[in-house]
Amino acid sequence: MNFSLEISPKTDLDTLPALKDVYITMLPGGDYKETAEQATNLAKKGFYPIPHFPARSIENDAQLKEYVSRCNDAGVKQALVI
């Protein structure tokens, strides 16, 4: 059976079950840098990170470009744009 999981930027990755797709939430007031960092950590452990890109939480084009760049550098191949 295939399934995915959603975590927060502060989730302890050592507690995750053996799966591949892991969504990383970015709640209102959250920091995109923390979400991108968690994506990096997940990729290093062999997971497929899928960070959230919530339109309401991204303040401007510069922030969006930095967020995309950080995720790209982490090896992110998918994102959830909401």
C-alpha positions in Angstrom: 0.0 0.0 0.0 1.3 3.5 -0.8 0.6 6.4 1.5 2.1 9.8 2.3 2.5 11.7 5.5 2.3 15.4 6.4 4.7 16.8 9.0 5.6 20.2 10.4 9.0 21.8 10.1 9.7 20.8 13.7 8.9 17.1 13.4 11.6 14.7 14.6 12.5 12.8 11.4 13.7 9.8 13.4 10.0 9.1 14.3 8.9 8.7 10.6 7.8 5.4 9.3 9.4 3.9 6.2 7.7 5.7 3.3 8.7 8.1 0.6 6.4 11.1 0.1 6.4 13.5 3.0 4.5 16.8 2.8 5.8 19.6 4.9 3.2 22.1 6.1 3.7 25.8 6.3 0.9 27.1 8.6 -0.1 30.8 8.7 2.7 32.7 10.4 5.2 29.9 9.6 8.6 30.5 8.2 9.4 29.3 4.7 13.0 28.9 5.7 12.1 26.3 8.3 10.0 24.4 5.8 12.8 24.5 3.2 15.3 23.3 5.8 13.0 20.4 6.8 12.8 19.5 3.0 16.6 19.4 2.9 16.7 17.2 6.0 14.1 14.8 4.5 16.0 14.6 1.2 19.2 13.8 3.0 17.4 10.9 4.7 16.1 9.5 1.4 12.5 10.8 1.6 10.7 12.7 -1.2 9.9 16.1 0.4 6.8 17.9 -0.8 6.7 21.4 0.8 3.6 23.5 1.0 3.6 26.8 -0.9 0.6 28.7 0.6 0.0 31.9 -1.4 -1.2 33.8 1.7 2.0 33.2 3.5 4.4 34.3 0.8 4.9 38.0 1.1 6.5 39.0 -2.2 8.3 37.8 -5.4 11.7 38.0 -3.7 10.5 35.7 -0.9 9.0 33.3 -3.4 12.2 33.1 -5.4 14.3 32.5 -2.3 11.9 29.7 -1.2 11.9 28.1 -4.6 15.7 28.3 -4.7 16.1 26.7 -1.3 13.8 23.9 -2.2 15.5 23.4 -5.5 18.9 23.2 -3.8 17.4 20.6 -1.5 16.5 18.4 -4.4 12.7 19.0 -4.1 10.9 17.6 -7.2 7.3 18.4 -6.1 5.4 21.1 -4.2 1.9 21.5 -2.9 0.8 25.0 -4.1 -2.2 26.2 -2.1 
